[in-house]
Every structure is written in C-alpha cells, then in structure tokens.
Amino acid sequence: MNLESPAVSPDRYDVVVIGGALSGGATATLLMRHNPGIRVLIVEKSAQLTRRVGEATVEISGFFMGRVLGLTQYLNESHLVKQGLRFWFKNDEVTNLGEASELGARYLSRLPSYQLDRATFDEEVLARAVKAGAELIRPANVTRVELNSGGEQVVEYKYGEATRTVTSRWVVDASGMAAILARKNGWWVSNTEHPTAACWSRWKGVKDWDGRELAEKFPMWSKAVYGTRNTATNHIIGDGWWSWWIPLKGGDVSVGFVIDQRLVDWSKQEGDKLGDRLKGFLMKHPVAREMLADAEYCEEDMHWRKNLAYYSTTFSGDGFVLVGDAAAFMDPFYSPGMDWISFTTSSAANLITQQRQGKPMTELIVNHNRDFAISHRRWFESLYKDKYEYMGEFDLMSLAFRLDLSLYYWGVVEVPFSQGETALYVPPFSPPSGVIFSWLMSTYNRRFAQIARRRRATNTLGRTNKNQRCLIPGFTLARSDTLRIFPMMAEWMWLEMKEGWRSW
C-alpha cells in the first residue's frame, strides 16, 4: 500500500528500510518472499526516483534481476539487452575512429545483462515490493535512527509538516551514497588509495555505432565485428581516465568519464559550463569526437562528483544491516555496483530471516561483517587499485580484461548459475577460497601498473594503441572454458620476460 498520511499506520514494524531505490526495493521483496506476514516499511525521500549512474549491469546482476527478482520479461520489454563491454584506445598518431585500437567481443553475449534507465527500473522494483505487501511512505526524510542491539530500533522521519517515530526489530540502510548509518556512527571511510572523480550527463544525437554513416565511412572497421557495438557499454579510454557510453531505451545515451585525480588534472579544463568542459575534454579523443559531432548534453542532467570511493567499517549488527551504496562504493568501471547490490541485499534478507527463525545472531553478525569487509578489500585490490595507471594501454588492458573476465566467469558467475540464488549469500573473494582468486588478480593488476609506470617514465605509453584489434569469441559457463586462462597466463609470463623485468 502507498500511504497518503503517516497517521493511518501503526508505529511498529518488523523491518524499516531507508531508501526505496533498487537496494531497498529488492531487500524488501526478498524479505517478504521468505517471511510471509512480515511487516516492512520503506521510507523513500523522493516523490519520484530520478536517473542515476549505474545503468549497466553485468552477469551476476543480470542473474539477480532476472532469476531472483523475476524481472526478465519486464527487462526485455522496457530496457535494452546489453552486448558486453567494448574499449577504444588512442595515441598521438590516431586521427579517427577507424584507426583506434579496439577491445571487445566479436559475437553477441552468451549470458543476459542489460542497459537500464534507472529511474524507471528502480520505480518498477519499488512498485513490485509494494504490491508484494511492503508499506511505502514518500517523500519522507529520515531525521533520526536510534540503534539498540538485539532490541527495538527507532526511526524518526518527517513527512510533510508531520514528524513520525516508528520502531522495528531491524533497520536496513539502503540510502545510497547518503550512507545514513555509516556516516552517523562514524563507520564511513573515504578510500584515499583510489582518488577518482566523475562527470556525466545524458545526451541526444550521439551517433549509432552500428549505423550506415559509420559503416560507409569506415567499412573495414564495420566488418570486423559480427555482433552489435551500439548496445554494448562502450568505453573510450585515455591515460588515467575512461569514459562510459551507455544507450538507454528511447534514444538517450548516458555519457560521462571517471578520472584518477593523481593522473588527470580536471581543473585545467576550459569552459564556463560543466557540460562544455565535459564535452571539450571528451572531444580530444578521436573516437569521442566522431560520436559527439552532432550531440547535445542535457543541462538539467549534468553531474560532477569527487572522491567517489568509500566504504563502511561496519556492515551489520543485531538490528541493522547496510546494503548497496550505503555499505560501500568502489568504482563504476566494469559496473560492479549492481553486483554489489545483488550480494548485499541477498545477504541482508537472509541475515534477517535467520534471526526471525530463532538462529543465534552473534556468530552470524561476526561472519557477515568479516566476509563483506574482506570481500570489499580484496575486490578493490584485485580490480581497481592503481588500474588507472595502465588502463590507457591497449596491450596491457587487453590481457587484463581477458584475465578479469575469465576469472569472473570461473570464480563468481558460475556459482549462482549452478547452485542457485543462495550462492548470493556469500560475497565474492570472501574466505576461504577467495584468497586464491584475489592473490592472482591483485598480482597481475599490480604488475601491469608497474609496467605502465615505467612506460610513462620513459615516454613509451600507447605504442599499441593504433590499428590493433582484440576481439574475444565470448565466454560460457562450460568447465572447458576455464582452461583458456592458461594461454593468458603464458602471455603474462612472456610480457614479463620481454618487458616487465625492467620494472621489478
């Protein structure tokens, strides 16, 4: 039910969810599915959810949205099926799209993932949670949360001119980057090892990667790929930065960039308007210059955010649990945020369900905090720590991407597809087996960053960034596909013998 007034509902709930976007709506849905008769209140600050970063999903979040939340038909009707990831590189010799080195798939994707208009998608998830039985109050701002371990939690919110206080056994913080509980309780920590910043908007008039104009202008480029490029998440890459290009249903394209502030000085970009500065920055890349030639950004949908990465030192207690961006945010590269939502919401709903079944909470809370703290740290070190050092190098990124993708399929994606949704109760890289994948991934990530630093010092960056193409046939969940990692490991060893030893 959607409450018009806070006075019509009793003031005691089993669970209060702060935030009604995907994390909150999904957690509420799972709670009601596994706990018939549970009373769940969702407190959402907005009258209407708006577009946000996080439009692209990958295979785990595709599994979660389709098979766990049951949204496959809706996704196919209202959003775009995503065709993997694609990357474009340049050096000073690259003058046009056809000359830029390309990394991506040759064929269509094997497993489902999607390009989402988050405003409509999140509203759909929230509406289904309400239909399943959750109570929703909006727009309402949470003004106070009092946590009492093992007891009744107190939540105060303002709705219009009225203030209401409710109690519940559990509070789920799904407040996104507001991270209400983490900030209030001193758990919120900025990840200063990863000082990234982002600027983005939605655009109209961006060229079609699969259109006739580009096919006629660059015929050999067009013939190289058998699938489609336009519905992939295209990444235009530079030294220390990358740009995402995500098509949305209806024709808009989400375009923005992320920079490592140690490598790129955004303050030197020219332009009075933020949108003009964004466009001017992107137009220095020949691929972006081609695609944005006739495009216009939406001035009302322009955003800038510094110091993106952060995490909470506490993820749960006996009476509260943090999910999605309220728990941590690493980096939008590879679209991990939706996977993080899949694991945190599934684990949160399971934790609360176990308490309601009478399970002792002390060990469960300890394990939950341990697993997500270790998962976050290993996830960051394996994929993102200093990755911007070598991100702009076609040869290094081609090898890193194939290794990352292979290990993602082997160690993360295969598990829920074979074991079912309960596999989402255990986050990736968590103990005990996660240490093997983490060690391997963090080792080659660190080595590639060291190699790139030496290239930067010797002014040899970008040597392979022109007229090269790495087109991947695609991964499946067949066990035999895991063997493909061994030739990649051999490539890494050859790289070390040929060049890497100079940076040891």
N, C-alpha and C positions, 0 to 999 in steps of 0.2 A: 504494500500500500504506500502511496505517496502522501505524506501528511501535509495538510494545509496549515495546521496550527500545532505547536508542541504540546498544548494543553490537553489534547484528546488521547494521549497515550500514557499508560502507566510509566513510572520512572525507574523500573528495574528491568534489566536485560541480562541475557547470558553473555553476549558479546557486543561491544560497541566498536565499530570500525570507523576510524578517522580517515576520510577520503573515499570518494566514490568512483575514481577512475579505474583503470584495469586492475591494479593490485587489490584495491578494496572490493570491487565488484566480484572478482574471481575468488578471493578468500571467502566472502560471504556465500557465494554459490556453493563452494566445496563444503563449508561448514553445514549448510542446510541439507546438502545431499547425504552427508554421513551422520547427521544428528537430527533425525526427524523431531519436530516440535521445538527446536531451539529458537530462542528469541534473539534476533540480530537487528541492531540499529546501525544504519550508515549515516554519518554526518558529513555532508559534502558542502564545501564553501561556495561553489559556483552555482548560479542558476542554470547554466548550460556549459558543459565541458567544451573546451576550445582545442584547436590543433596544437600539437606539441612535437618536439623531437622524439624520435623513436618509431618512425613509420615502418621501418623494415624489420621483418622477422627472419629468423634462421630456423634450422631444422627442429631443434628442441622446442622452441616457442610455437612453431607450426604444429608439432605433435600436441602440445598443451592446449592450444586454441581449438584445434580440430577434434582430436580424440578424447581429450579430458573435458573441455568445456562444451563440446558438441556443436561447434560453430562452422563446420566445413561448408555447408550449403550457403549460409549467410556470407561467408568469406568469398566464395566463388561468385556470388551474385552481386555483392556490393563493393568489392575491392579487387585488386589486381594480383594475379598469381606471379610471384617473383621468380626470375630466372637467374638466380645465383648472384655472384659478385664479379665485378669487372674493374680493371685498373688500367690507367693511362699514364704513361711516363714521357718526360721530355728532357732534352738537354739544350744547349745553346744552338745546336745545329738543326733541331726540329722546327719546321716552319708551318706545318699543317697537320690536320688530323690523321691523314694517311701515313705520315712519317713517324708518328708517336708509337713507341713500343706498347704492346697490349698484353695483358694477362687476364685470363678468364676461361670460361667454358666454351667448347666447340659446339656442344649439343644442348638440348633442353635439360633442366634439372630433373633428377630422379625422385627426390622427396619433396613434399609440399612446403612452401613458405610463401609469404605474402608481403605486398606493399600496402600499407594501411593508411587511410585517413583517420588519424587517431581520435579526432573529435567524434565522428560518427561511430567508430568502432567501440570506444570506451562507453559511449551512451548506450550502445546495444548490450554490452556486458552488464552495465548497471541496471538496465531495464529488465534483463532476464533474472538478475538477482532479486529485484523487487517482485517480479512475477512468481519466483520460487518461494517468496514469503518474507523477505527482508523488509524492514521498515526504513523509509528514506526521509530525511529532513534536509531541505536545501532552499535557498542558500543560508548556511549557518556557519559561524566561525567558532571554533573551539577556543575557549578562553582559559580553561584550567583543566589539568589532568592530575589527579592525586593517585599514586600507585601504592597499593598495600599488598605485600607479598602473601599469597595464599588466601587473601580475603577479598573484600569488595573494592573494586576500583571506582573512582569518582571522576565523572566527566562533566564539565560545565561548558555550555555553548550559548551563543547569542543568536537568536532568530528574530530578525526584525528588531523591534524595540524590547522584546522579551528576552530574559535570561532563564535558562532551564538547567537543572542539575539532575543527572541520571547516574545510577550505579550499575555495575556489571561485574561478573566474575573475571572477564577478560577485556582487555583493550588491544585492538590491532591498529598499529600505526601504519597507515597507507597514505600518508600525507605528501608523498613525493619528496622533492628537494627541500620542502619546508622542514622535513625531518623533525617534527614537533617534539617527540620524546627524546631523541638523541641530543638535540640542542638544549632542551630544558634541563636535562640531567647531566650535562657535561660529558656525554659519550661521543659527540660529534668531533671528528678529526679531519682536517684538510690533508690530503695526500700531497705533501710538498715535494715528493720524489717525482711527481708527474704534473708539472705546472702547465696544463693545457687551457686553451680558451677557444670559444666558438662564436661564430656569427652566422646567421641563417635567415632565410625568408622563403616564401612561396613565390613562384614565377609563372608568368604566362608567356607563350610564344617561344619556349625552348624548342629547338629542332628535334625531330624524331630520328633517333639513332638508326632506325630501320626504314626511313622514308626514301622516296625516289631521289630527292635532292642530293643526299649524301651518297647514295648508291651510284648515281651518274657522275658525281664529282670525283669519287674515289672507288672505282669499280673493283680493283683487286682487294682493297680493304673490305668492301662489302661481301665479297665471295668467300672470305677467309673463315667466316663463322656460319655454321649451319642452323643454329638456333636463332634466338632474337636477343638483341642487345638492349632494346629500349626499356623492357620491363625488368632488367637486372638493376641492382644497385650499382651504378657506375661510380667509380672513384677516380677523380683527377688528382694526380699526385705531384707534389713538389718536394724540395728539400726541407724537411722539418714540418711539413703540413700535408693535409689531404682534404679533398672536397667531396661531399656526397651529392648524388643526383638521383632522386627517388621520384618516380612518376606516381601520381595519385589518380584515382578514379575521377573522371570529369575533365582531365587535361592539365591541371596544375602540376608543377614539379617542385618538390622541396629541394632547394639548393643551399648549401652552406659549407663552411670549412671549419676545421679544427687545426690549431697550430700548437706546437711546443714553444712556449714563450722564451725558452732558452735559445732557440734556433731562429725564430722569426720575430722581428720587432714590428708589431702591428701599429705602433704609434707613428711610424714613418709613412703610413699610407695616406694618400691625399684624398680630399673631398670633405665637404661640409656635412653631407648627409651620410648616415651609416650605410644605407643601401648603395650609394655611389662609391663609397670606399670598398664595400664588398665586391661590387661589380668590377671596379678598377683592379682590385687585387687578382680576381679570377681571370680577367681578360689578358693578363700577362702570360697565361698558359695557352698555347696554340689550340689545344682541344677545346678548352672553355671558350676561347674567342670565337671558334666556329659555332658552337652550340648556343651561345648567348647573343649572337649577332643581332637578332630582332626581338630579344626577350626583355620583359619588364618585370621588375620586382614589385611586390605589394608593400607599400609603405606602412600600412597598418599591421603588417605581419612580419615585422623586422625585429630581430633579437640579437643580443650580444651578452655573453656570459664569460667571466674569467674564472680561473682556478676550478675547473669542473670536478676534479676527482676528490672524493672524500669517502669516509666510512664511519660506522659506529663501532665503538669498542664493546658494546653490549647489543645482542640481538634478541634476547628474550629473558623473561623472568617468570616467576609463578604468578601470572596475572596479566602479562603483556607480551607482545611479540611484534617485531618490526618486519615489514615486507617491502619489496621493491626498492625504489629510490629512497625511501625513508630509512633503509638499512645501509645502503652504500651505492656509490656510482663510480665506475672505473673509467670508461672511455666509450664513445659511440662506435669506434672502429670495429668491424665485424658484427655490429648490432648485438652486443651481449646483454643489453638491458632487459630485453624481453625474455631471454633465457633465465636471467637472474630472477625476474618476476615469477617464472614458472616454478623454480625451485623454492623460493622463499614463501610464496603463497601456499604451495602444496605442503611444505613442511609446517607452516604455521597452522593450517587447518588440521593437520594430523596431530600436532602437539596438543591443541585444544581438545580434540576428540579423545585423545588418550587420557587427559585429565578427567573428562566427563565420564569415561569408562572406569574411573577409580584407580588408574595407574599412579604409583608414587612419582612425584614430579622432580625431586631433587636431581637424580641422575639424568633424567630426560632434558632438563634445562641445561645442565652442565654439558651434555653431549651436543645439544643444539648450538650453544654458544661456541664450543670448541670447533665443531665442524664448519660453521659458517665463517668464523674468523680465519681458520686455516684455508678454507676454500677461497675466500676473497684474496688473501695474501698470495697464495700460490697462483691463482688465476691472473692476478696483476703481474707477478714476476714472470710467469710463463709467456704471456702475450703482449704486455704493454710497457713494461719497464724499459725505457730508452729505445723503444721501437722506432720512434720518430727519427732517430739517428740514421737509420738505414732505409726508412720507408720509401724514399725517393729513388732508390737504386733498383732498376728492373731486375737484374740478375739475383740480387740478394732477396728481394721481395718475392720473386717467382719461386725460389726454393723454400723460403719461409712459409709462404702461403700454402704450398702443396703439403709441406710437413704439418702445418697447423690444421689444415683441413682433414688430412689423413688421420691424425690423432684425435681430432674432434669426432669424426665418424666412429673410430675404433673405441675410444675410451668414454665417450659421452652419448652420442646419438644412438648407438646400437642398443644401449642398456634399456631405456624405456620401450623401444620398439619390440624388444624380445621379452622383457619382464613385465611391462605394463606400467600404469601411472604411479604405482607405489615406488618405482625407481626414482621419481622426482622428490621423494622424501630425503634423499641423500645428495647433497650438492657435489658438483664436480671437484676433483682434486682433494677431496676430504680423506681422512685416514681410513684404512691403512694404505690401500693400493694407489691412492692419488699421488703419493710421493714419487713414484716411478715416472709417470707422465710429466709431473711438474719438473723434476730434475732434468729430463731430456729437453723439454721445451724451453725452460729458462736457460739451459746451457747454450743451445744454438742461437737463441734470441740474443744472449749476451755476446756471443762470438761475432754475430753479424753486426751488432752495434759497434764492436771494437774495430772490425774491418772497415766499416764506413767512416769511423773517426779518423783512421789513418788515411783513407782516401781524401777526406776533407782537408786534412793537414797537408797532403801532397798535391792538392788541387786536381784530383783524378776522379771526382764524382761524375756519375752519369754516363760512363763510357758505353754502356749497353742500352741506353735509353732511346735509341733511334733505330727504326726499321727492324725491330725484333718482335716476335710473337710467341707467347707460351699459351697454347690452347689445350685445356685439360679435357679428356674424354668424359670425366664425371665419376664420382664415387658411388658405390652401392653399399648395402649392409652385408654383402656376401663375405664370408670369412676370408676367401681368397684375395679380396681387395686389400686386406691388411698387409699382405706381402709386398705391396707396392711401396711400402715405407723403406724397404732395404735398398733399392736403387737410389732413393733420395738420400739416404744416409751415405751412400757411396759418393754422391755428388758433393755432399758436405765435406767429406774427407778429402776429395780432390781439390775443393776450394781451399781448404786449409794448407794442403801441400803446395798449391800453386801460388797462393797469396796470403792466406791467413797467418802463416807462421811469422810474418813480418810484424804482426800486431800482438804477438804473445807477450 
